Every structure is written in structure tokens, then in C-alpha cells.
Amino acid sequence: MKLFLSVDMEGISGIVDNTYINPDAGVNYQRGRKFMTEDANAVIEAAIEAGATEILVADSHNTMNNILWESLHPKAKLLAGSPRNYSMVHGLDDTFDAALFIGYHTRQGVPGVLSHTMSGVIRNLYINGRVVGEFGFNAAYAGVYQVPVVMVSGDDLVAEEAKELIPGIATAVVKKAVSRTAAICLSREEATAELKKQTKLALGNIKQIAPFQTAVPMEMAVQFCHAGQAEMAAIVPGSRYETETGTVHYTAQDQHDLYTTMRAMLNLAAGAEFF
């Protein structure tokens, strides 16, 4: 059994605010890295016990150099560093039996812990008319390869978001959102136990979880926070700028086109200052 683990940071056990996830200025960042590695290891250990023979862990937060390589389970390989064409799911293809999204968070506008969608410039992101966050966007990428996303870990609200898109998905809820920067967190021991339990449930249920299906070509729409960002993103060839809503539309021919175009739009939009 070959598994792909995309590990983000905002939904990791014990992490509640930006001090844990900011590599440059986070006073709790080194603790956050430790927590992130411990969550990944809990999932890896349970996966091996469930029969996994090959595991690729993709560090999927910020510069993608957060997981403590020297402390990661020795049976897993680590994909670290950036840039990567397909960011959080780079390396995923049709040779994998399943994907697990660890430490994920809710989309922009939902009051989950550290909620956002890819970047601070995005207000809403749509695929084929359906609003998605990072979970849905990455699940759609996996779905084109026919790889099911069988588990997500994070707060209670990302669990709800995932279940709306993928019926039957296992959800390891390691904290309950109180606000965007506060949560009731399970203890380290309880969080580890929950991660292991849900991993085993997920891997025992692979055949019952359908990949997240999206029609191809895919219609992507990105609504930006202000017009300057949308104007910059609309430089992308083949895009269409809807000025009334600050939304840039694009028809992606496949999952690779989808991901690289989204990244290009974000990079362009990030150059537009608010004032």
C-alpha cells in the first residue's frame, strides 16, 4: 500500500495562532515544528501497522521546510522545500493507493483555526462553480488521478468541510475551534491516539471512499480581496476578469494546468499593494 501524506501546519495538534507557524517571527515556531512532526509520525506509525509499505510525506506549509527531518519516522520519505509546481500535492500521481491530508484548516471566511485559502489575497476559490479551500483544491488534484483522500486531520470545522466534499472520509479532530486564533486542544496523548485511530479506520476503508470527482476541463474562478490583485492575476493568458465581483476566471485543461495557473495568479496578485 503506497500512501501520500500532505502535511500542513495550521491544523496540527496544539497549534492555535500565528506564533506557531511563522518561520521568521513566530515565538512558538520551533514548538510548532515539533508538534507537526509528531502528528506526522502518529499517522505514519498507524499506517505501517495497517500495512503501508511506501509513504511519501510532503511538507506543505509556507516554505515547506518545517518538518524535523531528523525526527521523522525512518520508514517515510520526506519531500521538503520550495518552489514546487504542484505545491502541497507535488509528487502525487496514480501510483498511490490513497492520500491523507494532515494538519489542514478551513477555507477563507469560515471561522476555523487560522482559516484561509492558499494566500491572504484570496476571498473565494471555485472549481466548476463550487467553493473550495485548500482541502477541496488539493482533493480535486488527487481526484483526477483517481486517488481518494481518505483522511483529514485538524479542527472540527475542517472535518465538516471535508465530509461535505467526500462522504465517508475519516476525520481526526484534534482541536475544537473557539475562534480563528483560539481552540480547545486535545492533550498530546489524546491527539496521538485519535490520529492513529482515524488513520487505521481510513486505510481499512479505502475501497469505500470515492476520489473527489471534478469534470475536466475545470473552470477555476478566483475572487480576490481587492481589484488591484484581480487586475494583476488577469495578466495570465486565457483568463477573464469579472470586474463586478473582483473574480478572475480560467479554464484549466487538466490538474497540472489548474495548479500552476493558480500559483501564477497568486504570485502576481501578491505584488499589488493595498495602498
Kinemage of the C-alpha trace (Angstrom):
@kinemage 1
@onewidth
@group {chain A} dominant
@subgroup {mainchain}
@vectorlist {calphas} color= white
{ca met a 1} P 0.000 0.000 0.000
{ca lys a 2} L 1.508 3.288 -1.156
{ca leu a 3} L 0.392 6.473 0.638
{ca phe a 4} L 0.789 10.216 0.087
{ca leu a 5} L 0.704 12.455 3.181
{ca ser a 6} L 0.285 16.179 2.604
{ca val a 7} L 1.098 17.825 5.938
{ca asp a 8} L 0.096 21.436 6.535
{ca met a 9} L 0.623 23.255 9.832
{ca glu a 10} L -2.439 25.292 10.841
{ca gly a 11} L -4.478 22.201 11.736
{ca ile a 12} L -1.734 20.437 13.677
{ca ser a 13} L -2.367 19.378 17.282
{ca gly a 14} L -1.792 22.156 19.813
{ca ile a 15} L -1.396 24.948 17.240
{ca val a 16} L -3.798 27.853 17.652
{ca asp a 17} L -2.265 31.059 16.274
{ca asn a 18} L 0.405 32.566 14.054
{ca thr a 19} L 3.159 32.340 16.680
{ca tyr a 20} L 3.397 28.599 15.960
{ca ile a 21} L 3.520 28.724 12.158
{ca asn a 22} L 5.590 31.782 11.184
{ca pro a 23} L 9.179 30.685 10.394
{ca asp a 24} L 10.512 34.243 10.608
{ca ala a 25} L 8.829 35.731 13.665
{ca gly a 26} L 6.875 33.006 15.462
{ca val a 27} L 7.944 32.749 19.100
{ca asn a 28} L 6.388 29.278 19.232
{ca tyr a 29} L 7.545 28.187 15.756
{ca gln a 30} L 10.089 25.613 16.946
{ca arg a 31} L 7.396 24.060 19.146
{ca gly a 32} L 5.055 24.091 16.140
{ca arg a 33} L 7.613 22.191 14.050
{ca lys a 34} L 7.857 19.579 16.787
{ca phe a 35} L 4.077 19.227 17.012
{ca met a 36} L 3.875 18.928 13.208
{ca thr a 37} L 6.471 16.161 13.140
{ca glu a 38} L 4.749 14.326 15.989
{ca asp a 39} L 1.383 14.400 14.178
{ca ala a 40} L 3.010 13.087 11.004
{ca asn a 41} L 4.732 10.318 12.934
{ca ala a 42} L 1.491 9.229 14.597
{ca val a 43} L -0.116 8.802 11.180
{ca ile a 44} L 2.943 7.052 9.727
{ca glu a 45} L 3.151 4.587 12.622
{ca ala a 46} L -0.531 3.682 12.310
{ca ala a 47} L -0.258 3.402 8.520
{ca ile a 48} L 2.653 0.970 8.783
{ca glu a 49} L 0.709 -1.098 11.303
{ca ala a 50} L -2.179 -1.120 8.806
{ca gly a 51} L 0.034 -2.467 6.021
{ca ala a 52} L 1.546 0.575 4.293
{ca thr a 53} L 4.803 -0.278 2.527
{ca glu a 54} L 5.675 3.088 0.992
{ca ile a 55} L 4.915 6.546 2.400
{ca leu a 56} L 5.796 9.935 0.937
{ca val a 57} L 5.381 12.902 3.303
{ca ala a 58} L 5.033 16.278 1.578
{ca asp a 59} L 5.788 19.199 3.894
{ca ser a 60} L 3.037 21.569 2.771
{ca his a 61} L 3.316 24.743 4.851
{ca asn a 62} L 4.863 28.089 3.869
{ca thr a 63} L 8.409 27.463 2.580
{ca met a 64} L 7.754 23.722 3.049
{ca asn a 65} L 10.780 23.272 5.314
{ca asn a 66} L 9.070 22.750 8.647
{ca ile a 67} L 9.033 19.045 9.493
{ca leu a 68} L 12.046 17.969 11.535
{ca trp a 69} L 13.697 15.553 9.113
{ca glu a 70} L 15.920 14.047 11.810
{ca ser a 71} L 12.858 13.196 13.912
{ca leu a 72} L 10.575 11.889 11.157
{ca his a 73} L 9.733 8.185 11.186
{ca pro a 74} L 12.539 6.359 9.323
{ca lys a 75} L 10.109 4.384 7.161
{ca ala a 76} L 8.804 7.545 5.445
{ca lys a 77} L 10.419 9.673 2.764
{ca leu a 78} L 10.186 13.465 3.082
{ca leu a 79} L 9.522 15.920 0.257
{ca ala a 80} L 10.673 19.303 1.532
{ca gly a 81} L 11.491 22.727 0.125
{ca ser a 82} L 10.007 25.026 -2.498
{ca pro a 83} L 9.078 26.041 -5.087
{ca arg a 84} L 7.153 23.049 -6.355
{ca asn a 85} L 4.917 23.190 -9.397
{ca tyr a 86} L 2.097 21.454 -7.567
{ca ser a 87} L 2.844 22.820 -4.111
{ca met a 88} L 1.045 20.832 -1.394
{ca val a 89} L 0.435 17.785 -3.588
{ca his a 90} L 3.626 17.732 -5.631
{ca gly a 91} L 4.716 14.141 -6.167
{ca leu a 92} L 1.197 12.719 -6.047
{ca asp a 93} L 0.271 10.536 -9.034
{ca asp a 94} L -1.774 7.499 -9.966
{ca thr a 95} L 0.674 5.059 -8.366
{ca phe a 96} L -0.640 5.975 -4.900
{ca asp a 97} L -3.440 3.998 -3.268
{ca ala a 98} L -4.636 6.889 -1.105
{ca ala a 99} L -3.844 10.371 0.167
{ca leu a 100} L -4.158 11.662 3.729
{ca phe a 101} L -4.248 15.409 4.467
{ca ile a 102} L -2.759 16.132 7.891
{ca gly a 103} L -2.911 19.424 9.789
{ca tyr a 104} L -5.328 21.047 7.328
{ca his a 105} L -7.542 24.071 8.005
{ca thr a 106} L -10.812 25.555 6.794
{ca arg a 107} L -11.200 27.825 3.808
{ca gln a 108} L -11.216 31.620 3.875
{ca gly a 109} L -14.307 33.065 5.539
{ca val a 110} L -15.014 30.051 7.765
{ca pro a 111} L -14.207 30.674 11.458
{ca gly a 112} L -11.881 27.709 11.835
{ca val a 113} L -8.429 27.889 13.379
{ca leu a 114} L -6.150 30.013 11.148
{ca ser a 115} L -8.598 29.727 8.240
{ca his a 116} L -7.523 30.963 4.797
{ca thr a 117} L -7.314 29.717 1.228
{ca met a 118} L -3.767 29.376 -0.101
{ca ser a 119} L -2.909 33.045 0.396
{ca gly a 120} L -4.171 36.201 2.037
{ca val a 121} L -5.117 37.593 -1.382
{ca ile a 122} L -7.967 35.101 -1.973
{ca arg a 123} L -11.515 35.757 -0.838
{ca asn a 124} L -13.077 32.739 -2.550
{ca leu a 125} L -11.800 29.952 -4.800
{ca tyr a 126} L -14.141 27.939 -7.031
{ca ile a 127} L -13.741 24.812 -9.151
{ca asn a 128} L -16.605 24.160 -11.559
{ca gly a 129} L -18.752 26.604 -9.613
{ca arg a 130} L -18.154 25.005 -6.205
{ca val a 131} L -16.356 26.955 -3.499
{ca val a 132} L -13.349 25.092 -2.113
{ca gly a 133} L -10.499 25.681 0.277
{ca glu a 134} L -7.098 24.073 0.277
{ca phe a 135} L -8.638 20.734 1.188
{ca gly a 136} L -11.018 20.758 -1.775
{ca phe a 137} L -8.498 22.168 -4.238
{ca asn a 138} L -5.927 19.508 -3.399
{ca ala a 139} L -8.552 16.762 -3.284
{ca ala a 140} L -9.608 17.740 -6.807
{ca tyr a 141} L -5.987 17.397 -7.975
{ca ala a 142} L -5.845 13.917 -6.432
{ca gly a 143} L -9.223 13.037 -7.894
{ca val a 144} L -8.084 13.492 -11.477
{ca tyr a 145} L -5.510 10.772 -10.733
{ca gln a 146} L -8.325 8.663 -9.218
{ca val a 147} L -6.584 8.777 -5.823
{ca pro a 148} L -9.043 9.002 -2.906
{ca val a 149} L -8.390 11.336 0.026
{ca val a 150} L -9.324 9.024 2.884
{ca met a 151} L -8.494 11.116 5.958
{ca val a 152} L -8.082 14.685 7.129
{ca ser a 153} L -6.850 15.929 10.493
{ca gly a 154} L -7.360 19.360 12.002
{ca asp a 155} L -10.130 21.177 13.843
{ca asp a 156} L -13.828 20.306 13.943
{ca leu a 157} L -14.696 22.750 11.160
{ca val a 158} L -12.259 21.387 8.581
{ca ala a 159} L -13.701 17.967 9.390
{ca glu a 160} L -17.157 19.282 8.425
{ca glu a 161} L -15.767 20.873 5.251
{ca ala a 162} L -14.118 17.603 4.232
{ca lys a 163} L -17.207 15.485 4.891
{ca glu a 164} L -19.299 17.758 2.672
{ca leu a 165} L -16.970 17.021 -0.240
{ca ile a 166} L -16.039 13.399 0.457
{ca pro a 167} L -18.718 11.270 2.164
{ca gly a 168} L -17.241 8.665 4.475
{ca ile a 169} L -13.858 10.336 4.897
{ca ala a 170} L -12.171 9.688 8.245
{ca thr a 171} L -11.654 12.823 10.319
{ca ala a 172} L -9.131 13.131 13.147
{ca val a 173} L -10.398 16.122 15.127
{ca val a 174} L -7.514 17.210 17.358
{ca lys a 175} L -8.999 20.541 18.461
{ca lys a 176} L -12.292 22.413 18.546
{ca ala a 177} L -12.287 25.923 17.122
{ca val a 178} L -13.270 28.692 19.549
{ca ser a 179} L -12.274 31.490 17.172
{ca arg a 180} L -9.825 31.902 14.320
{ca thr a 181} L -6.951 32.057 16.809
{ca ala a 182} L -8.225 30.008 19.738
{ca ala a 183} L -9.153 26.369 20.225
{ca ile a 184} L -9.809 23.683 22.801
{ca cys a 185} L -6.983 21.241 22.137
{ca leu a 186} L -6.741 17.564 22.950
{ca ser a 187} L -3.736 16.567 25.020
{ca arg a 188} L -0.672 15.313 23.168
{ca glu a 189} L -1.539 11.752 24.182
{ca glu a 190} L -5.187 12.033 23.148
{ca ala a 191} L -4.328 13.691 19.847
{ca thr a 192} L -1.815 10.961 19.002
{ca ala a 193} L -4.348 8.269 19.843
{ca glu a 194} L -7.025 9.934 17.691
{ca leu a 195} L -4.653 10.325 14.737
{ca lys a 196} L -3.689 6.655 14.924
{ca lys a 197} L -7.276 5.501 15.310
{ca gln a 198} L -8.585 7.507 12.357
{ca thr a 199} L -5.630 6.505 10.164
{ca lys a 200} L -6.385 2.837 10.675
{ca leu a 201} L -10.097 3.407 10.074
{ca ala a 202} L -9.312 5.319 6.883
{ca leu a 203} L -6.943 2.706 5.484
{ca gly a 204} L -9.387 -0.061 6.253
{ca asn a 205} L -11.996 1.802 4.241
{ca ile a 206} L -10.033 2.817 1.119
{ca lys a 207} L -12.231 0.892 -1.306
{ca gln a 208} L -15.363 2.616 0.012
{ca ile a 209} L -14.063 6.179 -0.437
{ca ala a 210} L -14.513 7.596 -3.921
{ca pro a 211} L -11.980 10.106 -5.283
{ca phe a 212} L -13.264 13.694 -5.330
{ca gln a 213} L -14.570 13.916 -8.875
{ca thr a 214} L -14.408 17.083 -10.955
{ca ala a 215} L -15.198 17.432 -14.637
{ca val a 216} L -12.257 18.143 -16.945
{ca pro a 217} L -11.598 20.767 -18.304
{ca met a 218} L -12.018 22.560 -14.968
{ca glu a 219} L -13.445 26.034 -14.611
{ca met a 220} L -11.470 27.887 -11.945
{ca ala a 221} L -12.648 31.186 -10.525
{ca val a 222} L -10.583 33.161 -8.022
{ca gln a 223} L -12.253 36.053 -6.215
{ca phe a 224} L -9.616 38.421 -4.873
{ca cys a 225} L -9.731 40.724 -1.867
{ca his a 226} L -9.329 43.905 -3.910
{ca ala a 227} L -9.385 44.948 -7.536
{ca gly a 228} L -5.645 45.553 -7.820
{ca gln a 229} L -4.960 41.920 -7.036
{ca ala a 230} L -7.520 40.748 -9.591
{ca glu a 231} L -6.056 43.065 -12.224
{ca met a 232} L -2.604 41.594 -11.717
{ca ala a 233} L -3.885 37.997 -11.763
{ca ala a 234} L -5.764 38.674 -15.003
{ca ile a 235} L -2.409 39.077 -16.758
{ca val a 236} L -2.386 35.275 -17.031
{ca pro a 237} L -3.068 34.386 -20.689
{ca gly a 238} L -6.518 32.919 -21.263
{ca ser a 239} L -8.033 34.405 -18.119
{ca arg a 240} L -11.147 36.578 -17.918
{ca tyr a 241} L -11.575 39.364 -15.350
{ca glu a 242} L -15.070 39.938 -13.966
{ca thr a 243} L -14.788 43.460 -12.600
{ca glu a 244} L -18.126 43.462 -10.760
{ca thr a 245} L -17.001 40.774 -8.320
{ca gly a 246} L -13.216 41.024 -8.475
{ca thr a 247} L -13.084 37.493 -9.848
{ca val a 248} L -10.676 36.081 -12.415
{ca his a 249} L -11.881 33.070 -14.417
{ca tyr a 250} L -9.762 30.462 -16.159
{ca thr a 251} L -10.436 27.145 -17.938
{ca ala a 252} L -7.824 24.578 -16.913
{ca gln a 253} L -7.263 21.641 -19.243
{ca asp a 254} L -6.023 19.297 -16.516
{ca gln a 255} L -4.892 19.216 -12.882
{ca his a 256} L -1.396 20.430 -13.761
{ca asp a 257} L -2.742 23.440 -15.647
{ca leu a 258} L -5.105 24.120 -12.731
{ca tyr a 259} L -2.396 24.141 -10.083
{ca thr a 260} L 0.304 26.056 -11.929
{ca thr a 261} L -2.150 28.723 -13.094
{ca met a 262} L -3.498 29.189 -9.570
{ca arg a 263} L 0.062 29.632 -8.292
{ca ala a 264} L 0.864 32.122 -11.052
{ca met a 265} L -2.234 34.170 -10.214
{ca leu a 266} L -1.355 34.251 -6.512
{ca asn a 267} L 2.201 35.349 -7.190
{ca leu a 268} L 1.020 38.118 -9.499
{ca ala a 269} L -1.720 39.249 -7.112
{ca ala a 270} L 0.693 39.387 -4.184
{ca gly a 271} L 2.526 42.206 -5.959
{ca ala a 272} L -0.476 44.537 -5.823
{ca glu a 273} L -0.281 46.715 -2.722
{ca phe a 274} L -3.484 47.760 -0.972
{ca phe a 275} L -2.421 51.420 -0.831
